[in-house]
Amino acid sequence: MPSIGDRARWLVEINGTLSRMNDDQLSRAAKMLKAFVG
């Protein structure tokens, strides 16, 4: 299980990546996440 610090770093990286994506990319990413999560 990752530590809280590891999880925080991952979330910061994910947030940075999402902030650089355009609407079409965000839409595709949302669809992929829904497929993974169910």
PyMOL Python script that loads the backbone (N, CA, C, O; Angstrom):
from pymol import cmd

cmd.read_pdbstr("""\
ATOM      1  N   MET A   1       0.853  -1.186   0.000  1.00  0.00           N
ATOM      2  CA  MET A   1       0.000   0.000   0.000  1.00  0.00           C
ATOM      3  C   MET A   1       0.895   1.244   0.000  1.00  0.00           C
ATOM      4  O   MET A   1       1.806   1.349   0.821  1.00  0.00           O
ATOM      5  N   PRO A   2       0.645   2.168  -0.900  1.00  0.00           N
ATOM      6  CA  PRO A   2       1.477   3.379  -0.951  1.00  0.00           C
ATOM      7  C   PRO A   2       1.258   4.254   0.278  1.00  0.00           C
ATOM      8  O   PRO A   2       0.174   4.283   0.860  1.00  0.00           O
ATOM      9  N   SER A   3       2.307   4.957   0.651  1.00  0.00           N
ATOM     10  CA  SER A   3       2.201   5.869   1.788  1.00  0.00           C
ATOM     11  C   SER A   3       1.388   7.102   1.393  1.00  0.00           C
ATOM     12  O   SER A   3       1.119   7.335   0.214  1.00  0.00           O
ATOM     13  N   ILE A   4       1.006   7.877   2.391  1.00  0.00           N
ATOM     14  CA  ILE A   4       0.238   9.100   2.126  1.00  0.00           C
ATOM     15  C   ILE A   4       1.059  10.059   1.275  1.00  0.00           C
ATOM     16  O   ILE A   4       0.515  10.721   0.391  1.00  0.00           O
ATOM     17  N   GLY A   5       2.366  10.142   1.531  1.00  0.00           N
ATOM     18  CA  GLY A   5       3.232  11.015   0.736  1.00  0.00           C
ATOM     19  C   GLY A   5       3.290  10.594  -0.722  1.00  0.00           C
ATOM     20  O   GLY A   5       3.266  11.432  -1.623  1.00  0.00           O
ATOM     21  N   ASP A   6       3.369   9.280  -0.949  1.00  0.00           N
ATOM     22  CA  ASP A   6       3.373   8.771  -2.326  1.00  0.00           C
ATOM     23  C   ASP A   6       2.064   9.107  -3.031  1.00  0.00           C
ATOM     24  O   ASP A   6       2.058   9.549  -4.180  1.00  0.00           O
ATOM     25  N   ARG A   7       0.967   8.895  -2.332  1.00  0.00           N
ATOM     26  CA  ARG A   7      -0.347   9.190  -2.928  1.00  0.00           C
ATOM     27  C   ARG A   7      -0.474  10.668  -3.249  1.00  0.00           C
ATOM     28  O   ARG A   7      -1.015  11.035  -4.291  1.00  0.00           O
ATOM     29  N   ALA A   8       0.021  11.514  -2.362  1.00  0.00           N
ATOM     30  CA  ALA A   8      -0.051  12.962  -2.597  1.00  0.00           C
ATOM     31  C   ALA A   8       0.761  13.346  -3.824  1.00  0.00           C
ATOM     32  O   ALA A   8       0.313  14.160  -4.631  1.00  0.00           O
ATOM     33  N   ARG A   9       1.952  12.771  -3.975  1.00  0.00           N
ATOM     34  CA  ARG A   9       2.785  13.065  -5.152  1.00  0.00           C
ATOM     35  C   ARG A   9       2.093  12.619  -6.430  1.00  0.00           C
ATOM     36  O   ARG A   9       2.113  13.330  -7.434  1.00  0.00           O
ATOM     37  N   TRP A  10       1.479  11.437  -6.392  1.00  0.00           N
ATOM     38  CA  TRP A  10       0.761  10.952  -7.576  1.00  0.00           C
ATOM     39  C   TRP A  10      -0.387  11.880  -7.926  1.00  0.00           C
ATOM     40  O   TRP A  10      -0.602  12.189  -9.098  1.00  0.00           O
ATOM     41  N   LEU A  11      -1.126  12.326  -6.919  1.00  0.00           N
ATOM     42  CA  LEU A  11      -2.261  13.217  -7.175  1.00  0.00           C
ATOM     43  C   LEU A  11      -1.812  14.552  -7.745  1.00  0.00           C
ATOM     44  O   LEU A  11      -2.474  15.106  -8.623  1.00  0.00           O
ATOM     45  N   VAL A  12      -0.691  15.075  -7.254  1.00  0.00           N
ATOM     46  CA  VAL A  12      -0.157  16.331  -7.789  1.00  0.00           C
ATOM     47  C   VAL A  12       0.232  16.146  -9.253  1.00  0.00           C
ATOM     48  O   VAL A  12      -0.046  17.008 -10.087  1.00  0.00           O
ATOM     49  N   GLU A  13       0.873  15.025  -9.561  1.00  0.00           N
ATOM     50  CA  GLU A  13       1.276  14.756 -10.948  1.00  0.00           C
ATOM     51  C   GLU A  13       0.054  14.588 -11.853  1.00  0.00           C
ATOM     52  O   GLU A  13       0.016  15.126 -12.960  1.00  0.00           O
ATOM     53  N   ILE A  14      -0.931  13.846 -11.382  1.00  0.00           N
ATOM     54  CA  ILE A  14      -2.155  13.649 -12.167  1.00  0.00           C
ATOM     55  C   ILE A  14      -2.864  14.979 -12.390  1.00  0.00           C
ATOM     56  O   ILE A  14      -3.316  15.265 -13.499  1.00  0.00           O
ATOM     57  N   ASN A  15      -2.963  15.789 -11.345  1.00  0.00           N
ATOM     58  CA  ASN A  15      -3.621  17.092 -11.464  1.00  0.00           C
ATOM     59  C   ASN A  15      -2.895  17.974 -12.474  1.00  0.00           C
ATOM     60  O   ASN A  15      -3.536  18.666 -13.265  1.00  0.00           O
ATOM     61  N   GLY A  16      -1.573  17.957 -12.454  1.00  0.00           N
ATOM     62  CA  GLY A  16      -0.803  18.743 -13.414  1.00  0.00           C
ATOM     63  C   GLY A  16      -1.045  18.288 -14.837  1.00  0.00           C
ATOM     64  O   GLY A  16      -1.182  19.106 -15.747  1.00  0.00           O
ATOM     65  N   THR A  17      -1.099  16.979 -15.027  1.00  0.00           N
ATOM     66  CA  THR A  17      -1.359  16.433 -16.359  1.00  0.00           C
ATOM     67  C   THR A  17      -2.755  16.821 -16.837  1.00  0.00           C
ATOM     68  O   THR A  17      -2.924  17.257 -17.976  1.00  0.00           O
ATOM     69  N   LEU A  18      -3.749  16.663 -15.974  1.00  0.00           N
ATOM     70  CA  LEU A  18      -5.121  17.010 -16.350  1.00  0.00           C
ATOM     71  C   LEU A  18      -5.257  18.489 -16.682  1.00  0.00           C
ATOM     72  O   LEU A  18      -6.030  18.855 -17.568  1.00  0.00           O
ATOM     73  N   SER A  19      -4.523  19.337 -15.989  1.00  0.00           N
ATOM     74  CA  SER A  19      -4.647  20.780 -16.221  1.00  0.00           C
ATOM     75  C   SER A  19      -4.120  21.188 -17.590  1.00  0.00           C
ATOM     76  O   SER A  19      -4.475  22.250 -18.103  1.00  0.00           O
ATOM     77  N   ARG A  20      -3.270  20.346 -18.187  1.00  0.00           N
ATOM     78  CA  ARG A  20      -2.719  20.662 -19.509  1.00  0.00           C
ATOM     79  C   ARG A  20      -3.534  20.059 -20.652  1.00  0.00           C
ATOM     80  O   ARG A  20      -3.237  20.305 -21.821  1.00  0.00           O
ATOM     81  N   MET A  21      -4.550  19.281 -20.325  1.00  0.00           N
ATOM     82  CA  MET A  21      -5.341  18.610 -21.351  1.00  0.00           C
ATOM     83  C   MET A  21      -6.466  19.507 -21.851  1.00  0.00           C
ATOM     84  O   MET A  21      -7.020  20.311 -21.101  1.00  0.00           O
ATOM     85  N   ASN A  22      -6.799  19.352 -23.151  1.00  0.00           N
ATOM     86  CA  ASN A  22      -7.936  20.096 -23.696  1.00  0.00           C
ATOM     87  C   ASN A  22      -9.228  19.304 -23.449  1.00  0.00           C
ATOM     88  O   ASN A  22      -9.190  18.195 -22.915  1.00  0.00           O
ATOM     89  N   ASP A  23     -10.353  19.874 -23.835  1.00  0.00           N
ATOM     90  CA  ASP A  23     -11.649  19.258 -23.547  1.00  0.00           C
ATOM     91  C   ASP A  23     -11.793  17.864 -24.160  1.00  0.00           C
ATOM     92  O   ASP A  23     -12.330  16.959 -23.521  1.00  0.00           O
ATOM     93  N   ASP A  24     -11.319  17.686 -25.387  1.00  0.00           N
ATOM     94  CA  ASP A  24     -11.419  16.370 -26.032  1.00  0.00           C
ATOM     95  C   ASP A  24     -10.583  15.335 -25.288  1.00  0.00           C
ATOM     96  O   ASP A  24     -11.031  14.209 -25.074  1.00  0.00           O
ATOM     97  N   GLN A  25      -9.373  15.714 -24.894  1.00  0.00           N
ATOM     98  CA  GLN A  25      -8.509  14.800 -24.157  1.00  0.00           C
ATOM     99  C   GLN A  25      -9.118  14.452 -22.800  1.00  0.00           C
ATOM    100  O   GLN A  25      -9.066  13.298 -22.372  1.00  0.00           O
ATOM    101  N   LEU A  26      -9.693  15.446 -22.124  1.00  0.00           N
ATOM    102  CA  LEU A  26     -10.334  15.192 -20.832  1.00  0.00           C
ATOM    103  C   LEU A  26     -11.519  14.249 -20.984  1.00  0.00           C
ATOM    104  O   LEU A  26     -11.742  13.387 -20.135  1.00  0.00           O
ATOM    105  N   SER A  27     -12.274  14.409 -22.058  1.00  0.00           N
ATOM    106  CA  SER A  27     -13.417  13.540 -22.302  1.00  0.00           C
ATOM    107  C   SER A  27     -12.966  12.097 -22.496  1.00  0.00           C
ATOM    108  O   SER A  27     -13.564  11.175 -21.941  1.00  0.00           O
ATOM    109  N   ARG A  28     -11.912  11.905 -23.285  1.00  0.00           N
ATOM    110  CA  ARG A  28     -11.390  10.550 -23.501  1.00  0.00           C
ATOM    111  C   ARG A  28     -10.851   9.957 -22.211  1.00  0.00           C
ATOM    112  O   ARG A  28     -11.070   8.779 -21.928  1.00  0.00           O
ATOM    113  N   ALA A  29     -10.146  10.766 -21.424  1.00  0.00           N
ATOM    114  CA  ALA A  29      -9.600  10.289 -20.150  1.00  0.00           C
ATOM    115  C   ALA A  29     -10.726   9.883 -19.201  1.00  0.00           C
ATOM    116  O   ALA A  29     -10.617   8.874 -18.505  1.00  0.00           O
ATOM    117  N   ALA A  30     -11.802  10.662 -19.172  1.00  0.00           N
ATOM    118  CA  ALA A  30     -12.942  10.338 -18.312  1.00  0.00           C
ATOM    119  C   ALA A  30     -13.566   9.011 -18.722  1.00  0.00           C
ATOM    120  O   ALA A  30     -13.941   8.211 -17.865  1.00  0.00           O
ATOM    121  N   LYS A  31     -13.681   8.770 -20.020  1.00  0.00           N
ATOM    122  CA  LYS A  31     -14.245   7.505 -20.505  1.00  0.00           C
ATOM    123  C   LYS A  31     -13.359   6.329 -20.109  1.00  0.00           C
ATOM    124  O   LYS A  31     -13.864   5.278 -19.715  1.00  0.00           O
ATOM    125  N   MET A  32     -12.044   6.498 -20.211  1.00  0.00           N
ATOM    126  CA  MET A  32     -11.127   5.423 -19.822  1.00  0.00           C
ATOM    127  C   MET A  32     -11.223   5.141 -18.326  1.00  0.00           C
ATOM    128  O   MET A  32     -11.236   3.983 -17.910  1.00  0.00           O
ATOM    129  N   LEU A  33     -11.291   6.195 -17.519  1.00  0.00           N
ATOM    130  CA  LEU A  33     -11.408   6.000 -16.073  1.00  0.00           C
ATOM    131  C   LEU A  33     -12.701   5.283 -15.717  1.00  0.00           C
ATOM    132  O   LEU A  33     -12.706   4.403 -14.857  1.00  0.00           O
ATOM    133  N   LYS A  34     -13.790   5.652 -16.369  1.00  0.00           N
ATOM    134  CA  LYS A  34     -15.064   4.977 -16.117  1.00  0.00           C
ATOM    135  C   LYS A  34     -14.967   3.496 -16.466  1.00  0.00           C
ATOM    136  O   LYS A  34     -15.536   2.656 -15.770  1.00  0.00           O
ATOM    137  N   ALA A  35     -14.250   3.173 -17.538  1.00  0.00           N
ATOM    138  CA  ALA A  35     -14.093   1.776 -17.937  1.00  0.00           C
ATOM    139  C   ALA A  35     -13.269   1.004 -16.904  1.00  0.00           C
ATOM    140  O   ALA A  35     -13.566  -0.155 -16.615  1.00  0.00           O
ATOM    141  N   PHE A  36     -12.240   1.639 -16.350  1.00  0.00           N
ATOM    142  CA  PHE A  36     -11.400   0.976 -15.348  1.00  0.00           C
ATOM    143  C   PHE A  36     -12.133   0.810 -14.021  1.00  0.00           C
ATOM    144  O   PHE A  36     -12.043  -0.241 -13.385  1.00  0.00           O
ATOM    145  N   VAL A  37     -12.852   1.837 -13.607  1.00  0.00           N
ATOM    146  CA  VAL A  37     -13.501   1.832 -12.299  1.00  0.00           C
ATOM    147  C   VAL A  37     -14.800   1.031 -12.334  1.00  0.00           C
ATOM    148  O   VAL A  37     -15.156   0.340 -11.379  1.00  0.00           O
ATOM    149  N   GLY A  38     -15.483   1.143 -13.445  1.00  0.00           N
ATOM    150  CA  GLY A  38     -16.705   0.369 -13.599  1.00  0.00           C
ATOM    151  C   GLY A  38     -17.908   1.096 -13.300  1.00  0.00           C
ATOM    152  O   GLY A  38     -19.004   0.543 -13.395  1.00  0.00           O
TER     153      GLY A  38
END
""", "prot")
cmd.dss("prot")
cmd.show_as("cartoon", "prot")
cmd.util.cbc("prot")
cmd.orient("prot")
